[in-house]
């Protein structure tokens, strides 16, 4: 199972060039993928396509994936943007994050793009905004 997760994490969103950054021609950076696209690519396999924590791999994990549609409800009705950002990028350890069950996505995003830390932050922000948009009312 860990091998399956490792394979999922290692899949880049875009092809990586063979040349080093110093040799690469100047290019306009590609637009960041949408939060929904990032969610489907990196999160849905565990958290499910509807973010309720029932993805195809959920039953094989030691820690059940969180129902991501209930984050605001569990935080008194306000979406915990900073806490969600910190759990995705790895600054805060959350049960299931940064373990064999869930990789630290800041690290995975950094490996999947050559655009640098700004692109990583943009991906995380897009994902957090998407998660804010799927919150279910109380």
C-alpha positions, 0 to 999 in steps of 0.5 A, spaced: 500 500 500 505 504 501 508 503 494 501 505 491 501 511 495 509 513 493 507 512 486 501 517 486 506 522 490 511 521 485 506 523 479 508 530 476 503 534 474 507 536 468 513 534 465 520 536 467 525 538 463 532 534 462 536 541 462 538 544 469 534 551 471 540 555 469 540 552 462 533 552 460 530 558 456 526 563 459 519 561 459 512 564 461 510 560 467 504 556 466 498 557 470 497 554 476 493 548 476 486 549 479 485 547 486 479 542 484 485 539 479 490 538 485 484 535 489 483 530 484 490 529 483 493 528 490 487 528 495 481 524 492 484 517 492 484 517 500 479 523 501 474 521 495 471 525 490 466 528 494 471 530 500 467 526 505 473 521 506 471 515 502 476 514 497 478 508 494 484 507 498 481 509 505 479 502 507 486 500 507 489 506 511 491 505 518 488 512 520 481 514 516 481 520 512 478 526 514 471 528 512 474 535 509 467 538 508 466 538 515 473 542 517 469 549 518 463 546 522 469 542 526 472 549 527 466 553 530 463 555 523 469 558 520 474 555 515 481 554 519 485 556 513 491 557 516 491 550 520 489 547 513 495 550 509 500 548 515 497 541 515 498 540 507 505 544 507 507 540 513 509 545 518 504 542 522 503 534 524 496 532 523 494 525 525 495 521 518 499 527 515 507 526 514 506 519 516 506 513 511 499 514 510 499 521 508 505 525 505 507 532 506 504 535 500 509 541 500 514 537 499 511 533 493 509 539 490 516 542 490 518 535 487 513 536 481 514 543 479 521 546 477 517 553 478 520 554 485 517 556 492 512 561 489 509 555 485 508 551 491 505 556 495 500 557 489 498 550 489 497 550 496 493 556 496 489 553 490 488 547 494 486 550 500 481 555 497 478 549 493 477 545 500 474 552 503 469 552 497 467 544 499 465 546 506 458 543 508 453 548 512 452 546 519 
